[in-house]
Amino acid sequence: MKATGVVRPIDNLGRIVLPIELRRIMNLNEKDLLEIFVEENRIVLEKYQRSCIFCGSNENVIEYRDKTVCKDCIKQLEKN
C-alpha cells in the first residue's frame, strides 16, 4: 500500500473529503460510486464497477430489470 501523506478529518456526519489530486489519479468524478471494504483494521475504498450477477464479470454488462448481466451469460441463458 502506498502512503500519500494526506490526512483528513472526519466531520460530524462521518464524511471525509478526498483531495482533488487523489480523485484525478484514481479517475473519480462527482457522483461516481465507491465500494467500501474492510480488511483487518483498514477501510478500503474502490471505484464501484457493475458486475454480472451470475459470473462476476464486469465486461460487456447491461442492466436488465435492475440486475446486471453480462452478454456471455445472456447467451448461456438463451441456450437453456
C-alpha positions in Angstrom: 0.0 0.0 0.0 1.4 3.4 -1.0 1.4 6.2 1.6 0.2 9.5 0.3 0.9 11.7 3.3 -2.7 13.1 3.1 -4.6 13.3 6.4 -8.2 14.4 6.5 -10.6 14.8 9.5 -14.0 13.1 9.7 -16.8 15.6 10.0 -19.8 15.3 12.4 -21.8 13.3 9.7 -18.9 10.8 9.3 -17.7 12.2 6.0 -14.2 12.7 4.7 -13.1 14.7 1.7 -10.9 13.0 -0.9 -8.3 15.5 -2.2 -8.6 16.5 -5.9 -5.2 15.1 -6.6 -6.3 11.6 -5.5 -9.6 11.9 -7.4 -7.7 12.7 -10.6 -5.2 9.9 -10.1 -8.0 7.4 -9.5 -10.3 8.9 -12.2 -13.0 9.6 -9.7 -15.7 12.0 -10.7 -18.6 13.7 -9.0 -21.5 11.1 -8.5 -19.2 8.1 -9.0 -19.9 5.2 -6.7 -17.3 3.9 -4.3 -17.4 0.4 -2.8 -16.3 0.1 0.8 -14.3 -2.9 2.1 -12.8 -3.7 5.5 -9.5 -5.7 5.6 -8.4 -6.4 9.1 -8.0 -2.8 10.6 -8.2 -1.0 7.2 -11.0 0.7 5.3 -10.5 0.3 1.6 -12.4 2.4 -1.0 -12.6 1.2 -4.5 -14.4 2.7 -7.5 -17.5 0.6 -8.0 -17.9 -1.4 -11.1 -21.1 -3.2 -12.0 -20.6 -6.9 -12.4 -22.6 -9.8 -13.7 -24.8 -11.4 -11.0 -24.0 -14.9 -12.5 -20.3 -15.0 -13.2 -19.0 -11.8 -11.6 -17.5 -10.4 -14.9 -17.5 -6.6 -15.3 -17.0 -6.7 -19.1 -19.9 -6.3 -21.6 -22.5 -5.9 -18.8 -26.0 -4.5 -19.2 -28.8 -3.7 -16.8 -31.9 -5.9 -17.1 -34.8 -5.4 -14.7 -32.5 -3.8 -12.1 -29.9 -6.6 -12.4 -26.5 -6.6 -14.1 -25.9 -9.4 -16.5 -23.0 -9.9 -19.0 -23.6 -10.7 -22.6 -21.9 -14.1 -22.3 -24.3 -15.2 -19.5 -27.3 -13.9 -21.6 -26.2 -16.2 -24.4 -26.0 -19.1 -22.0 -29.4 -18.4 -20.7 -30.8 -18.2 -24.2 -29.5 -21.7 -24.9 -31.5 -23.2 -22.0 
